[in-house]
Amino acid sequence: MIKNVSYNLLETITIVSKSLYRYDTYKLDAANSKSSQELWTTFKAQREKELSMLLKELKNQIDSGMLALE
């Protein structure tokens, strides 16, 4: 079993990744609204930064042995 700290990290990576996928659809749905498209573009950029931070922490946990992959 993995520790809660690792589980929480993996769960959040999943949530952020799913939202990034949806933002592209939301942007297409907002084809007639430039302000809505800009909103989804901004949210996507923020989430991409968050995902990068989360993945960096996941790598740190793996490298430190805190999260074993075997």
mmCIF file of the N, C-alpha and C atoms, coordinates in Angstrom:
data_MODEL
# 
_entry.id   MODEL 
# 
loop_
_atom_site.group_PDB 
_atom_site.id 
_atom_site.type_symbol 
_atom_site.label_atom_id 
_atom_site.label_alt_id 
_atom_site.label_comp_id 
_atom_site.label_asym_id 
_atom_site.label_entity_id 
_atom_site.label_seq_id 
_atom_site.pdbx_PDB_ins_code 
_atom_site.Cartn_x 
_atom_site.Cartn_y 
_atom_site.Cartn_z 
_atom_site.occupancy 
_atom_site.B_iso_or_equiv 
_atom_site.pdbx_formal_charge 
_atom_site.auth_seq_id 
_atom_site.auth_comp_id 
_atom_site.auth_asym_id 
_atom_site.auth_atom_id 
_atom_site.pdbx_PDB_model_num 
ATOM 1   N N  . MET A 1 1  ? 0.843   -1.169 0.000   1.00 0.00 ? 1  MET A N  1 
ATOM 2   C CA . MET A 1 1  ? 0.000   0.000  0.000   1.00 0.00 ? 1  MET A CA 1 
ATOM 3   C C  . MET A 1 1  ? 0.900   1.247  0.000   1.00 0.00 ? 1  MET A C  1 
ATOM 4   N N  . ILE A 1 2  ? 0.448   2.285  -0.714  1.00 0.00 ? 2  ILE A N  1 
ATOM 5   C CA . ILE A 1 2  ? 1.237   3.508  -0.735  1.00 0.00 ? 2  ILE A CA 1 
ATOM 6   C C  . ILE A 1 2  ? 0.783   4.443  0.388   1.00 0.00 ? 2  ILE A C  1 
ATOM 7   N N  . LYS A 1 3  ? 1.686   5.325  0.765   1.00 0.00 ? 3  LYS A N  1 
ATOM 8   C CA . LYS A 1 3  ? 1.392   6.291  1.822   1.00 0.00 ? 3  LYS A CA 1 
ATOM 9   C C  . LYS A 1 3  ? 0.398   7.330  1.313   1.00 0.00 ? 3  LYS A C  1 
ATOM 10  N N  . ASN A 1 4  ? -0.337  7.913  2.250   1.00 0.00 ? 4  ASN A N  1 
ATOM 11  C CA . ASN A 1 4  ? -1.324  8.933  1.888   1.00 0.00 ? 4  ASN A CA 1 
ATOM 12  C C  . ASN A 1 4  ? -0.705  10.083 1.111   1.00 0.00 ? 4  ASN A C  1 
ATOM 13  N N  . VAL A 1 5  ? 0.487   10.499 1.499   1.00 0.00 ? 5  VAL A N  1 
ATOM 14  C CA . VAL A 1 5  ? 1.132   11.623 0.821   1.00 0.00 ? 5  VAL A CA 1 
ATOM 15  C C  . VAL A 1 5  ? 1.346   11.303 -0.659  1.00 0.00 ? 5  VAL A C  1 
ATOM 16  N N  . SER A 1 6  ? 1.695   10.074 -0.958  1.00 0.00 ? 6  SER A N  1 
ATOM 17  C CA . SER A 1 6  ? 1.892   9.665  -2.351  1.00 0.00 ? 6  SER A CA 1 
ATOM 18  C C  . SER A 1 6  ? 0.556   9.487  -3.064  1.00 0.00 ? 6  SER A C  1 
ATOM 19  N N  . TYR A 1 7  ? -0.397  8.902  -2.381  1.00 0.00 ? 7  TYR A N  1 
ATOM 20  C CA . TYR A 1 7  ? -1.727  8.725  -2.967  1.00 0.00 ? 7  TYR A CA 1 
ATOM 21  C C  . TYR A 1 7  ? -2.337  10.071 -3.332  1.00 0.00 ? 7  TYR A C  1 
ATOM 22  N N  . ASN A 1 8  ? -2.249  11.021 -2.412  1.00 0.00 ? 8  ASN A N  1 
ATOM 23  C CA . ASN A 1 8  ? -2.808  12.350 -2.662  1.00 0.00 ? 8  ASN A CA 1 
ATOM 24  C C  . ASN A 1 8  ? -2.159  13.001 -3.879  1.00 0.00 ? 8  ASN A C  1 
ATOM 25  N N  . LEU A 1 9  ? -0.881  12.830 -4.008  1.00 0.00 ? 9  LEU A N  1 
ATOM 26  C CA . LEU A 1 9  ? -0.154  13.375 -5.150  1.00 0.00 ? 9  LEU A CA 1 
ATOM 27  C C  . LEU A 1 9  ? -0.629  12.730 -6.449  1.00 0.00 ? 9  LEU A C  1 
ATOM 28  N N  . LEU A 1 10 ? -0.733  11.412 -6.464  1.00 0.00 ? 10 LEU A N  1 
ATOM 29  C CA . LEU A 1 10 ? -1.188  10.706 -7.664  1.00 0.00 ? 10 LEU A CA 1 
ATOM 30  C C  . LEU A 1 10 ? -2.630  11.062 -8.013  1.00 0.00 ? 10 LEU A C  1 
ATOM 31  N N  . GLU A 1 11 ? -3.469  11.177 -7.010  1.00 0.00 ? 11 GLU A N  1 
ATOM 32  C CA . GLU A 1 11 ? -4.871  11.543 -7.237  1.00 0.00 ? 11 GLU A CA 1 
ATOM 33  C C  . GLU A 1 11 ? -4.975  12.949 -7.832  1.00 0.00 ? 11 GLU A C  1 
ATOM 34  N N  . THR A 1 12 ? -4.182  13.862 -7.319  1.00 0.00 ? 12 THR A N  1 
ATOM 35  C CA . THR A 1 12 ? -4.215  15.234 -7.821  1.00 0.00 ? 12 THR A CA 1 
ATOM 36  C C  . THR A 1 12 ? -3.667  15.316 -9.239  1.00 0.00 ? 12 THR A C  1 
ATOM 37  N N  . ILE A 1 13 ? -2.645  14.542 -9.548  1.00 0.00 ? 13 ILE A N  1 
ATOM 38  C CA . ILE A 1 13 ? -2.126  14.484 -10.918 1.00 0.00 ? 13 ILE A CA 1 
ATOM 39  C C  . ILE A 1 13 ? -3.230  14.021 -11.867 1.00 0.00 ? 13 ILE A C  1 
ATOM 40  N N  . THR A 1 14 ? -3.992  13.036 -11.449 1.00 0.00 ? 14 THR A N  1 
ATOM 41  C CA . THR A 1 14 ? -5.100  12.536 -12.269 1.00 0.00 ? 14 THR A CA 1 
ATOM 42  C C  . THR A 1 14 ? -6.155  13.613 -12.491 1.00 0.00 ? 14 THR A C  1 
ATOM 43  N N  . ILE A 1 15 ? -6.537  14.292 -11.441 1.00 0.00 ? 15 ILE A N  1 
ATOM 44  C CA . ILE A 1 15 ? -7.565  15.335 -11.536 1.00 0.00 ? 15 ILE A CA 1 
ATOM 45  C C  . ILE A 1 15 ? -7.112  16.465 -12.451 1.00 0.00 ? 15 ILE A C  1 
ATOM 46  N N  . VAL A 1 16 ? -5.885  16.919 -12.274 1.00 0.00 ? 16 VAL A N  1 
ATOM 47  C CA . VAL A 1 16 ? -5.367  18.018 -13.094 1.00 0.00 ? 16 VAL A CA 1 
ATOM 48  C C  . VAL A 1 16 ? -5.260  17.585 -14.553 1.00 0.00 ? 16 VAL A C  1 
ATOM 49  N N  . SER A 1 17 ? -4.799  16.374 -14.789 1.00 0.00 ? 17 SER A N  1 
ATOM 50  C CA . SER A 1 17 ? -4.683  15.873 -16.165 1.00 0.00 ? 17 SER A CA 1 
ATOM 51  C C  . SER A 1 17 ? -6.042  15.808 -16.849 1.00 0.00 ? 17 SER A C  1 
ATOM 52  N N  . LYS A 1 18 ? -7.042  15.344 -16.133 1.00 0.00 ? 18 LYS A N  1 
ATOM 53  C CA . LYS A 1 18 ? -8.393  15.281 -16.709 1.00 0.00 ? 18 LYS A CA 1 
ATOM 54  C C  . LYS A 1 18 ? -8.928  16.674 -17.020 1.00 0.00 ? 18 LYS A C  1 
ATOM 55  N N  . SER A 1 19 ? -8.658  17.626 -16.152 1.00 0.00 ? 19 SER A N  1 
ATOM 56  C CA . SER A 1 19 ? -9.145  18.982 -16.411 1.00 0.00 ? 19 SER A CA 1 
ATOM 57  C C  . SER A 1 19 ? -8.455  19.577 -17.633 1.00 0.00 ? 19 SER A C  1 
ATOM 58  N N  . LEU A 1 20 ? -7.184  19.297 -17.813 1.00 0.00 ? 20 LEU A N  1 
ATOM 59  C CA . LEU A 1 20 ? -6.475  19.792 -18.997 1.00 0.00 ? 20 LEU A CA 1 
ATOM 60  C C  . LEU A 1 20 ? -7.103  19.252 -20.272 1.00 0.00 ? 20 LEU A C  1 
ATOM 61  N N  . TYR A 1 21 ? -7.494  18.014 -20.262 1.00 0.00 ? 21 TYR A N  1 
ATOM 62  C CA . TYR A 1 21 ? -8.148  17.418 -21.424 1.00 0.00 ? 21 TYR A CA 1 
ATOM 63  C C  . TYR A 1 21 ? -9.479  18.118 -21.703 1.00 0.00 ? 21 TYR A C  1 
ATOM 64  N N  . ARG A 1 22 ? -10.240 18.385 -20.657 1.00 0.00 ? 22 ARG A N  1 
ATOM 65  C CA . ARG A 1 22 ? -11.557 19.016 -20.821 1.00 0.00 ? 22 ARG A CA 1 
ATOM 66  C C  . ARG A 1 22 ? -11.461 20.456 -21.300 1.00 0.00 ? 22 ARG A C  1 
ATOM 67  N N  . TYR A 1 23 ? -10.436 21.180 -20.883 1.00 0.00 ? 23 TYR A N  1 
ATOM 68  C CA . TYR A 1 23 ? -10.324 22.590 -21.259 1.00 0.00 ? 23 TYR A CA 1 
ATOM 69  C C  . TYR A 1 23 ? -10.267 22.773 -22.768 1.00 0.00 ? 23 TYR A C  1 
ATOM 70  N N  . ASP A 1 24 ? -9.667  21.858 -23.490 1.00 0.00 ? 24 ASP A N  1 
ATOM 71  C CA . ASP A 1 24 ? -9.649  21.953 -24.956 1.00 0.00 ? 24 ASP A CA 1 
ATOM 72  C C  . ASP A 1 24 ? -11.072 21.870 -25.511 1.00 0.00 ? 24 ASP A C  1 
ATOM 73  N N  . THR A 1 25 ? -11.873 20.979 -24.955 1.00 0.00 ? 25 THR A N  1 
ATOM 74  C CA . THR A 1 25 ? -13.271 20.856 -25.384 1.00 0.00 ? 25 THR A CA 1 
ATOM 75  C C  . THR A 1 25 ? -14.053 22.112 -25.024 1.00 0.00 ? 25 THR A C  1 
ATOM 76  N N  . TYR A 1 26 ? -13.837 22.615 -23.831 1.00 0.00 ? 26 TYR A N  1 
ATOM 77  C CA . TYR A 1 26 ? -14.543 23.821 -23.400 1.00 0.00 ? 26 TYR A CA 1 
ATOM 78  C C  . TYR A 1 26 ? -14.210 24.998 -24.315 1.00 0.00 ? 26 TYR A C  1 
ATOM 79  N N  . LYS A 1 27 ? -12.943 25.073 -24.711 1.00 0.00 ? 27 LYS A N  1 
ATOM 80  C CA . LYS A 1 27 ? -12.525 26.163 -25.597 1.00 0.00 ? 27 LYS A CA 1 
ATOM 81  C C  . LYS A 1 27 ? -13.219 26.043 -26.957 1.00 0.00 ? 27 LYS A C  1 
ATOM 82  N N  . LEU A 1 28 ? -13.330 24.838 -27.474 1.00 0.00 ? 28 LEU A N  1 
ATOM 83  C CA . LEU A 1 28 ? -14.046 24.633 -28.736 1.00 0.00 ? 28 LEU A CA 1 
ATOM 84  C C  . LEU A 1 28 ? -15.522 24.995 -28.592 1.00 0.00 ? 28 LEU A C  1 
ATOM 85  N N  . ASP A 1 29 ? -16.109 24.640 -27.464 1.00 0.00 ? 29 ASP A N  1 
ATOM 86  C CA . ASP A 1 29 ? -17.512 24.967 -27.216 1.00 0.00 ? 29 ASP A CA 1 
ATOM 87  C C  . ASP A 1 29 ? -17.740 26.479 -27.153 1.00 0.00 ? 29 ASP A C  1 
ATOM 88  N N  . ALA A 1 30 ? -16.701 27.217 -26.827 1.00 0.00 ? 30 ALA A N  1 
ATOM 89  C CA . ALA A 1 30 ? -16.804 28.669 -26.688 1.00 0.00 ? 30 ALA A CA 1 
ATOM 90  C C  . ALA A 1 30 ? -16.352 29.392 -27.957 1.00 0.00 ? 30 ALA A C  1 
ATOM 91  N N  . ALA A 1 31 ? -16.517 28.740 -29.083 1.00 0.00 ? 31 ALA A N  1 
ATOM 92  C CA . ALA A 1 31 ? -16.026 29.290 -30.353 1.00 0.00 ? 31 ALA A CA 1 
ATOM 93  C C  . ALA A 1 31 ? -16.546 30.695 -30.640 1.00 0.00 ? 31 ALA A C  1 
ATOM 94  N N  . ASN A 1 32 ? -17.719 31.024 -30.155 1.00 0.00 ? 32 ASN A N  1 
ATOM 95  C CA . ASN A 1 32 ? -18.310 32.332 -30.426 1.00 0.00 ? 32 ASN A CA 1 
ATOM 96  C C  . ASN A 1 32 ? -18.073 33.350 -29.313 1.00 0.00 ? 32 ASN A C  1 
ATOM 97  N N  . SER A 1 33 ? -17.234 33.001 -28.365 1.00 0.00 ? 33 SER A N  1 
ATOM 98  C CA . SER A 1 33 ? -16.977 33.899 -27.235 1.00 0.00 ? 33 SER A CA 1 
ATOM 99  C C  . SER A 1 33 ? -15.480 34.009 -26.985 1.00 0.00 ? 33 SER A C  1 
ATOM 100 N N  . LYS A 1 34 ? -14.895 35.091 -27.464 1.00 0.00 ? 34 LYS A N  1 
ATOM 101 C CA . LYS A 1 34 ? -13.453 35.286 -27.298 1.00 0.00 ? 34 LYS A CA 1 
ATOM 102 C C  . LYS A 1 34 ? -13.068 35.331 -25.820 1.00 0.00 ? 34 LYS A C  1 
ATOM 103 N N  . SER A 1 35 ? -13.878 35.991 -25.002 1.00 0.00 ? 35 SER A N  1 
ATOM 104 C CA . SER A 1 35 ? -13.547 36.092 -23.578 1.00 0.00 ? 35 SER A CA 1 
ATOM 105 C C  . SER A 1 35 ? -13.574 34.719 -22.901 1.00 0.00 ? 35 SER A C  1 
ATOM 106 N N  . SER A 1 36 ? -14.521 33.867 -23.286 1.00 0.00 ? 36 SER A N  1 
ATOM 107 C CA . SER A 1 36 ? -14.564 32.510 -22.725 1.00 0.00 ? 36 SER A CA 1 
ATOM 108 C C  . SER A 1 36 ? -13.376 31.688 -23.199 1.00 0.00 ? 36 SER A C  1 
ATOM 109 N N  . GLN A 1 37 ? -13.003 31.834 -24.450 1.00 0.00 ? 37 GLN A N  1 
ATOM 110 C CA . GLN A 1 37 ? -11.835 31.121 -24.962 1.00 0.00 ? 37 GLN A CA 1 
ATOM 111 C C  . GLN A 1 37 ? -10.580 31.548 -24.205 1.00 0.00 ? 37 GLN A C  1 
ATOM 112 N N  . GLU A 1 38 ? -10.458 32.846 -23.952 1.00 0.00 ? 38 GLU A N  1 
ATOM 113 C CA . GLU A 1 38 ? -9.305  33.347 -23.198 1.00 0.00 ? 38 GLU A CA 1 
ATOM 114 C C  . GLU A 1 38 ? -9.303  32.801 -21.775 1.00 0.00 ? 38 GLU A C  1 
ATOM 115 N N  . LEU A 1 39 ? -10.476 32.707 -21.181 1.00 0.00 ? 39 LEU A N  1 
ATOM 116 C CA . LEU A 1 39 ? -10.597 32.149 -19.837 1.00 0.00 ? 39 LEU A CA 1 
ATOM 117 C C  . LEU A 1 39 ? -10.064 30.723 -19.794 1.00 0.00 ? 39 LEU A C  1 
ATOM 118 N N  . TRP A 1 40 ? -10.524 29.879 -20.725 1.00 0.00 ? 40 TRP A N  1 
ATOM 119 C CA . TRP A 1 40 ? -10.090 28.477 -20.742 1.00 0.00 ? 40 TRP A CA 1 
ATOM 120 C C  . TRP A 1 40 ? -8.610  28.365 -21.086 1.00 0.00 ? 40 TRP A C  1 
ATOM 121 N N  . THR A 1 41 ? -8.113  29.246 -21.924 1.00 0.00 ? 41 THR A N  1 
ATOM 122 C CA . THR A 1 41 ? -6.682  29.250 -22.244 1.00 0.00 ? 41 THR A CA 1 
ATOM 123 C C  . THR A 1 41 ? -5.860  29.583 -21.000 1.00 0.00 ? 41 THR A C  1 
ATOM 124 N N  . THR A 1 42 ? -6.327  30.559 -20.232 1.00 0.00 ? 42 THR A N  1 
ATOM 125 C CA . THR A 1 42 ? -5.637  30.939 -18.996 1.00 0.00 ? 42 THR A CA 1 
ATOM 126 C C  . THR A 1 42 ? -5.673  29.807 -17.980 1.00 0.00 ? 42 THR A C  1 
ATOM 127 N N  . PHE A 1 43 ? -6.851  29.209 -17.799 1.00 0.00 ? 43 PHE A N  1 
ATOM 128 C CA . PHE A 1 43 ? -6.960  28.088 -16.865 1.00 0.00 ? 43 PHE A CA 1 
ATOM 129 C C  . PHE A 1 43 ? -6.045  26.941 -17.275 1.00 0.00 ? 43 PHE A C  1 
ATOM 130 N N  . LYS A 1 44 ? -5.986  26.658 -18.567 1.00 0.00 ? 44 LYS A N  1 
ATOM 131 C CA . LYS A 1 44 ? -5.148  25.560 -19.048 1.00 0.00 ? 44 LYS A CA 1 
ATOM 132 C C  . LYS A 1 44 ? -3.676  25.840 -18.747 1.00 0.00 ? 44 LYS A C  1 
ATOM 133 N N  . ALA A 1 45 ? -3.241  27.068 -18.982 1.00 0.00 ? 45 ALA A N  1 
ATOM 134 C CA . ALA A 1 45 ? -1.844  27.423 -18.706 1.00 0.00 ? 45 ALA A CA 1 
ATOM 135 C C  . ALA A 1 45 ? -1.530  27.269 -17.219 1.00 0.00 ? 45 ALA A C  1 
ATOM 136 N N  . GLN A 1 46 ? -2.451  27.687 -16.361 1.00 0.00 ? 46 GLN A N  1 
ATOM 137 C CA . GLN A 1 46 ? -2.252  27.538 -14.915 1.00 0.00 ? 46 GLN A CA 1 
ATOM 138 C C  . GLN A 1 46 ? -2.177  26.067 -14.522 1.00 0.00 ? 46 GLN A C  1 
ATOM 139 N N  . ARG A 1 47 ? -3.066  25.268 -15.065 1.00 0.00 ? 47 ARG A N  1 
ATOM 140 C CA . ARG A 1 47 ? -3.085  23.836 -14.743 1.00 0.00 ? 47 ARG A CA 1 
ATOM 141 C C  . ARG A 1 47 ? -1.834  23.133 -15.258 1.00 0.00 ? 47 ARG A C  1 
ATOM 142 N N  . GLU A 1 48 ? -1.322  23.564 -16.411 1.00 0.00 ? 48 GLU A N  1 
ATOM 143 C CA . GLU A 1 48 ? -0.090  22.967 -16.929 1.00 0.00 ? 48 GLU A CA 1 
ATOM 144 C C  . GLU A 1 48 ? 1.069   23.234 -15.974 1.00 0.00 ? 48 GLU A C  1 
ATOM 145 N N  . LYS A 1 49 ? 1.112   24.429 -15.397 1.00 0.00 ? 49 LYS A N  1 
ATOM 146 C CA . LYS A 1 49 ? 2.144   24.744 -14.405 1.00 0.00 ? 49 LYS A CA 1 
ATOM 147 C C  . LYS A 1 49 ? 1.970   23.871 -13.164 1.00 0.00 ? 49 LYS A C  1 
ATOM 148 N N  . GLU A 1 50 ? 0.725   23.727 -12.718 1.00 0.00 ? 50 GLU A N  1 
ATOM 149 C CA . GLU A 1 50 ? 0.446   22.881 -11.556 1.00 0.00 ? 50 GLU A CA 1 
ATOM 150 C C  . GLU A 1 50 ? 0.862   21.441 -11.821 1.00 0.00 ? 50 GLU A C  1 
ATOM 151 N N  . LEU A 1 51 ? 0.537   20.939 -13.007 1.00 0.00 ? 51 LEU A N  1 
ATOM 152 C CA . LEU A 1 51 ? 0.893   19.564 -13.347 1.00 0.00 ? 51 LEU A CA 1 
ATOM 153 C C  . LEU A 1 51 ? 2.406   19.386 -13.353 1.00 0.00 ? 51 LEU A C  1 
ATOM 154 N N  . SER A 1 52 ? 3.110   20.360 -13.880 1.00 0.00 ? 52 SER A N  1 
ATOM 155 C CA . SER A 1 52 ? 4.569   20.296 -13.893 1.00 0.00 ? 52 SER A CA 1 
ATOM 156 C C  . SER A 1 52 ? 5.123   20.212 -12.470 1.00 0.00 ? 52 SER A C  1 
ATOM 157 N N  . MET A 1 53 ? 4.575   21.008 -11.570 1.00 0.00 ? 53 MET A N  1 
ATOM 158 C CA . MET A 1 53 ? 5.011   20.969 -10.170 1.00 0.00 ? 53 MET A CA 1 
ATOM 159 C C  . MET A 1 53 ? 4.709   19.617 -9.532  1.00 0.00 ? 53 MET A C  1 
ATOM 160 N N  . LEU A 1 54 ? 3.530   19.097 -9.797  1.00 0.00 ? 54 LEU A N  1 
ATOM 161 C CA . LEU A 1 54 ? 3.139   17.801 -9.243  1.00 0.00 ? 54 LEU A CA 1 
ATOM 162 C C  . LEU A 1 54 ? 4.032   16.678 -9.757  1.00 0.00 ? 54 LEU A C  1 
ATOM 163 N N  . LEU A 1 55 ? 4.323   16.698 -11.047 1.00 0.00 ? 55 LEU A N  1 
ATOM 164 C CA . LEU A 1 55 ? 5.182   15.660 -11.625 1.00 0.00 ? 55 LEU A CA 1 
ATOM 165 C C  . LEU A 1 55 ? 6.604   15.747 -11.081 1.00 0.00 ? 55 LEU A C  1 
ATOM 166 N N  . LYS A 1 56 ? 7.070   16.964 -10.835 1.00 0.00 ? 56 LYS A N  1 
ATOM 167 C CA . LYS A 1 56 ? 8.395   17.139 -10.236 1.00 0.00 ? 56 LYS A CA 1 
ATOM 168 C C  . LYS A 1 56 ? 8.420   16.526 -8.838  1.00 0.00 ? 56 LYS A C  1 
ATOM 169 N N  . GLU A 1 57 ? 7.363   16.752 -8.072  1.00 0.00 ? 57 GLU A N  1 
ATOM 170 C CA . GLU A 1 57 ? 7.294   16.175 -6.727  1.00 0.00 ? 57 GLU A CA 1 
ATOM 171 C C  . GLU A 1 57 ? 7.172   14.654 -6.784  1.00 0.00 ? 57 GLU A C  1 
ATOM 172 N N  . LEU A 1 58 ? 6.428   14.138 -7.746  1.00 0.00 ? 58 LEU A N  1 
ATOM 173 C CA . LEU A 1 58 ? 6.335   12.687 -7.917  1.00 0.00 ? 58 LEU A CA 1 
ATOM 174 C C  . LEU A 1 58 ? 7.714   12.098 -8.189  1.00 0.00 ? 58 LEU A C  1 
ATOM 175 N N  . LYS A 1 59 ? 8.466   12.751 -9.060  1.00 0.00 ? 59 LYS A N  1 
ATOM 176 C CA . LYS A 1 59 ? 9.827   12.288 -9.352  1.00 0.00 ? 59 LYS A CA 1 
ATOM 177 C C  . LYS A 1 59 ? 10.689  12.332 -8.091  1.00 0.00 ? 59 LYS A C  1 
ATOM 178 N N  . ASN A 1 60 ? 10.548  13.387 -7.296  1.00 0.00 ? 60 ASN A N  1 
ATOM 179 C CA . ASN A 1 60 ? 11.298  13.478 -6.040  1.00 0.00 ? 60 ASN A CA 1 
ATOM 180 C C  . ASN A 1 60 ? 10.962  12.316 -5.110  1.00 0.00 ? 60 ASN A C  1 
ATOM 181 N N  . GLN A 1 61 ? 9.675   11.972 -5.026  1.00 0.00 ? 61 GLN A N  1 
ATOM 182 C CA . GLN A 1 61 ? 9.275   10.853 -4.168  1.00 0.00 ? 61 GLN A CA 1 
ATOM 183 C C  . GLN A 1 61 ? 9.835   9.533  -4.680  1.00 0.00 ? 61 GLN A C  1 
ATOM 184 N N  . ILE A 1 62 ? 9.829   9.354  -5.979  1.00 0.00 ? 62 ILE A N  1 
ATOM 185 C CA . ILE A 1 62 ? 10.379  8.121  -6.558  1.00 0.00 ? 62 ILE A CA 1 
ATOM 186 C C  . ILE A 1 62 ? 11.881  8.058  -6.315  1.00 0.00 ? 62 ILE A C  1 
ATOM 187 N N  . ASP A 1 63 ? 12.571  9.158  -6.611  1.00 0.00 ? 63 ASP A N  1 
ATOM 188 C CA . ASP A 1 63 ? 14.029  9.191  -6.462  1.00 0.00 ? 63 ASP A CA 1 
ATOM 189 C C  . ASP A 1 63 ? 14.472  8.998  -5.016  1.00 0.00 ? 63 ASP A C  1 
ATOM 190 N N  . SER A 1 64 ? 13.674  9.482  -4.073  1.00 0.00 ? 64 SER A N  1 
ATOM 191 C CA . SER A 1 64 ? 14.036  9.364  -2.658  1.00 0.00 ? 64 SER A CA 1 
ATOM 192 C C  . SER A 1 64 ? 13.625  8.018  -2.054  1.00 0.00 ? 64 SER A C  1 
ATOM 193 N N  . GLY A 1 65 ? 12.900  7.216  -2.828  1.00 0.00 ? 65 GLY A N  1 
ATOM 194 C CA . GLY A 1 65 ? 12.450  5.925  -2.323  1.00 0.00 ? 65 GLY A CA 1 
ATOM 195 C C  . GLY A 1 65 ? 11.159  6.003  -1.523  1.00 0.00 ? 65 GLY A C  1 
ATOM 196 N N  . MET A 1 66 ? 10.591  7.189  -1.432  1.00 0.00 ? 66 MET A N  1 
ATOM 197 C CA . MET A 1 66 ? 9.352   7.358  -0.680  1.00 0.00 ? 66 MET A CA 1 
ATOM 198 C C  . MET A 1 66 ? 8.183   6.665  -1.371  1.00 0.00 ? 66 MET A C  1 
ATOM 199 N N  . LEU A 1 67 ? 8.232   6.620  -2.702  1.00 0.00 ? 67 LEU A N  1 
ATOM 200 C CA . LEU A 1 67 ? 7.201   5.944  -3.488  1.00 0.00 ? 67 LEU A CA 1 
ATOM 201 C C  . LEU A 1 67 ? 7.886   4.860  -4.310  1.00 0.00 ? 67 LEU A C  1 
ATOM 202 N N  . ALA A 1 68 ? 7.682   3.630  -3.908  1.00 0.00 ? 68 ALA A N  1 
ATOM 203 C CA . ALA A 1 68 ? 8.283   2.504  -4.618  1.00 0.00 ? 68 ALA A CA 1 
ATOM 204 C C  . ALA A 1 68 ? 7.371   2.071  -5.751  1.00 0.00 ? 68 ALA A C  1 
ATOM 205 N N  . LEU A 1 69 ? 7.956   1.763  -6.895  1.00 0.00 ? 69 LEU A N  1 
ATOM 206 C CA . LEU A 1 69 ? 7.182   1.349  -8.056  1.00 0.00 ? 69 LEU A CA 1 
ATOM 207 C C  . LEU A 1 69 ? 7.134   -0.161 -8.216  1.00 0.00 ? 69 LEU A C  1 
ATOM 208 N N  . GLU A 1 70 ? 7.677   -0.878 -7.291  1.00 0.00 ? 70 GLU A N  1 
ATOM 209 C CA . GLU A 1 70 ? 7.682   -2.342 -7.373  1.00 0.00 ? 70 GLU A CA 1 
ATOM 210 C C  . GLU A 1 70 ? 6.802   -2.943 -6.308  1.00 0.00 ? 70 GLU A C  1 
# 
